[in-house]
Amino acid sequence: MLALVNVWWVWLAAALLLGIAEVLVPGFVFLGFAIGAALVGLAMLGPLSWLSPAAVLLIFAVLSLVAWLVLRRMFALPRGQVKHFDSDINE
């Protein structure tokens, strides 16, 4: 099972599954992980193919965190602005 960490198509398949999960789950929960998995999958085609599985998982974690922070900054409300809801969806 640990040998699958060094296979490029496994990362791209995981990115696809996480992207599908992002569509099904509200909020930006899985999108950062999907971007991180896609970047690792593309990097496994070239420069990262020789790394150990632990190093690949660490790179995935760092890339996912960076992607999540970038997404949070891109889609956040402007500073000081608060969401107000005037109506309910059930009304």
MISEBA-468168 format. One record per residue (C-alpha): residue number from 1; residue in one letter; x, y, z. Coordinates in pm, whole numbers, always signed. Each point is the difference from the previous one (the first is absolute). Layout:
   nr  rest      xx      yy      zz
  NUM     A       X       Y       Z
...
REM end
This chain:
   nr  rest      xx      yy      zz
    1     M      +0      +0      +0
    2     L    +287    +239     +78
    3     A    +141     -57    -349
    4     L    -311    +163    -149
    5     V    +112    +333    +147
    6     N    +272     +20    -267
    7     V    -236     -62    -295
    8     W    -102    +314    -190
    9     W    -342    -118    -116
   10     V    -106     -86    +355
   11     W     +51    +365     +97
   12     L    -193    +124    -303
   13     A    -282    -245     +72
   14     A      -7    +118    +361
   15     A     -15    +361    -123
   16     L    -297     -90    -220
   17     L    -182    -176    +284
   18     L     +68    +291    +237
   19     G    -126    +243    -264
   20     I    -321    -200     -32
   21     A     -35      -4    +379
   22     E     +43    +378      +0
   23     V    -297     +36    -231
   24     L    -214    -222    +223
   25     V    +101    +151    +336
   26     P     -82    +365     +77
   27     G    +291    +234     +71
   28     F    +362     -12    -102
   29     V     +92    -315    +188
   30     F    +162    -226    -259
   31     L    +112    +250    -266
   32     G    +337     +72    +163
   33     F     +69    -373     +28
   34     A    -102     -52    -363
   35     I    +236    +273    -117
   36     G    +282    -143    +213
   37     A     -57    -350    -135
   38     A     -10    +126    -360
   39     L    +326    +191     +47
   40     V    +170    -303    +155
   41     G    -133    -221    -279
   42     L    +142    +231    -264
   43     A    +330     +29    +186
   44     M     +22    -381     +27
   45     L     +31     -10    -378
   46     G    +340    +162     +29
   47     P    +197    +138    +292
   48     L    -170    -170    +296
   49     S      +0    -358    -129
   50     W    +311     -97    +198
   51     L    -111    +126    +343
   52     S    -100    -224    +288
   53     P    -371     -43     +78
   54     A     +35    +201    +322
   55     A    +152    +293    -190
   56     V    -275     -15    -262
   57     L    -268      +6    +270
   58     L    +172    +295    +167
   59     I      +9    +189    -331
   60     F    -369     -81     -51
   61     A     -83    +137    +346
   62     V    +196    +322     -59
   63     L    -148     +56    -348
   64     S    -352     -66    +129
   65     L     +48    +247    +284
   66     V    +134    +266    -238
   67     A    -287     -60    -243
   68     W    -254     +26    +282
   69     L    +152    +325    +127
   70     V      +0    +150    -351
   71     L    -363    -104     -52
   72     R     -94    +145    +336
   73     R    +159    +332     -90
   74     M    -160      +4    -347
   75     F    -355     -81    +109
   76     A     -12    +172    +339
   77     L    -223    +296     +72
   78     P    +171    +337      +8
   79     R    +134     +93    +344
   80     G    -267    +132    +234
   81     Q    -288    -120    -215
   82     V    -252    -238    +153
   83     K    -255    -218    -176
   84     H    -359     +87     +86
   85     F    -292    -220     -93
   86     D    -335    +178     -32
   87     S    -208    -296    -108
   88     D     -14    -369     +60
   89     I      +5    -255    -279
   90     N    -310    -162    +150
   91     E    -215    +314     -18
REM end
